[in-house]
Amino acid sequence: MIARILALALLAASCTGPAQTETPKGGTVQVNPTEINVDFEEQVVEVTVTADADWGSSVADQTWCTVYPTGGIKGETKVKVTIKKNILTEARQNEITFRTTSSKTVVKVTQETSTTGEAMFVPEGYKLFWSDEFDGPSLNTDNWTCEIGRGSNGWGNAELQYYTDRPENVDVRDGKLVMTARKENYQGATATSARLITLGKVYFKYGYIVASIKLPKTANGLWPAFWMMGNDFKSKGWPNCGETDILEMGHSNGFNNRQETFLNGACHWGAPGHQYYARDINNKYSVQDGEFHTFTCIWTEDKISMYIDLETYPDAKPYFEMTLKDFGDNEFRKDNFILLNLAVGGNFPGIWDINQVTALNNGPAEMEVDYVRVFQKK
């Protein structure tokens, strides 16, 4: 009888006592710290994840913040948060979510901007979509593919060079992409150089596309270019994929002491056949003066416009402009990828003999790229 009374008393106490917190069936996850505040420089921050079940993670904006490992098992795990350099003109925020099947913890990331003038120019009304600042130790192959070989008929233009991925032809040094053309016998060609593409890796529709380039002396025979093509190139082929030449230099029309100022922009498309519109100019100042110059394409649904040093001269007039319409394959209203190359000879400069390429008489020639950036409207 006494035992029964004690049992009832314990039952009553359990019914009136404080509520018990049940551990979620999927386990819990805790992270320390839950806030990360850093300056504008690229860096790696370590956080500790403690969980009593398997866990995973996700990052709201992976373009500038990543975690490794992205998941783990029960117990304590050290996780590295890699934060890229902030070259924007304002601070930025991000969120990293760590979760089990029934709980989550959010880590807030805040990164300041530079106060020393290193922040990039962002055109009004736009936000950064993608950029390569070439700050790493080598070419970022998540962004770029080095094309190899001579292509078909010298890349369609009877060009002389063999493109390689050798450091002698393509390298990243001191925060710059360096593409080098060399006069040498290689794989049956009389010159070597580099051609980089973002096909299938970085592509976009519309935007403010800009590259900062230090051009080599092109006289005579070099043909540097910064351009775009439709990301459906492999299925559509050329010219139905569309081609937008933002910068080309070295055309034979620029010979006779205009090589450093003569340049052109162009658009190519198909349906039917090969159609194109090109415009060349004699710029007011040299863009082969050993300095970096920006070449910008503003691409909207209705128009393509191209500028030299627009960030320096905001009132600059476009050197190329074309109103867009409904072409057969919508060549200029679909995803495009970026190309950079330094060709040697061919139909554009009108030189098919390496011995007539005077630009390489004194040794290799370099085309340097400080950055390539793509902004899109907010």
Secondary structure as GFF3:
##gff-version 3
##sequence-region A 1 378
A	DSSP	alpha_helix	2	16	.	.	.	ID=ss1
A	DSSP	beta_strand	29	32	.	.	.	ID=ss2
A	DSSP	beta_strand	35	38	.	.	.	ID=ss3
A	DSSP	beta_strand	43	51	.	.	.	ID=ss4
A	DSSP	beta_strand	55	59	.	.	.	ID=ss5
A	DSSP	beta_strand	65	68	.	.	.	ID=ss6
A	DSSP	beta_strand	71	72	.	.	.	ID=ss7
A	DSSP	beta_strand	75	83	.	.	.	ID=ss8
A	DSSP	beta_strand	92	99	.	.	.	ID=ss9
A	DSSP	beta_strand	104	111	.	.	.	ID=ss10
A	DSSP	beta_strand	126	132	.	.	.	ID=ss11
A	DSSP	beta_strand	145	146	.	.	.	ID=ss12
A	DSSP	pi_helix	154	158	.	.	.	ID=ss13
A	DSSP	beta_strand	161	163	.	.	.	ID=ss14
A	DSSP	beta_strand	170	173	.	.	.	ID=ss15
A	DSSP	beta_strand	176	186	.	.	.	ID=ss16
A	DSSP	beta_strand	189	193	.	.	.	ID=ss17
A	DSSP	beta_strand	195	197	.	.	.	ID=ss18
A	DSSP	beta_strand	207	214	.	.	.	ID=ss19
A	DSSP	beta_strand	222	230	.	.	.	ID=ss20
A	DSSP	alpha_helix	233	236	.	.	.	ID=ss21
A	DSSP	beta_strand	243	249	.	.	.	ID=ss22
A	DSSP	three_ten_helix	252	254	.	.	.	ID=ss23
A	DSSP	beta_strand	262	269	.	.	.	ID=ss24
A	DSSP	beta_strand	275	282	.	.	.	ID=ss25
A	DSSP	beta_strand	293	299	.	.	.	ID=ss26
A	DSSP	beta_strand	303	308	.	.	.	ID=ss27
A	DSSP	beta_strand	320	323	.	.	.	ID=ss28
A	DSSP	beta_strand	336	344	.	.	.	ID=ss29
A	DSSP	three_ten_helix	354	356	.	.	.	ID=ss30
A	DSSP	three_ten_helix	358	360	.	.	.	ID=ss31
A	DSSP	beta_strand	365	377	.	.	.	ID=ss32
###
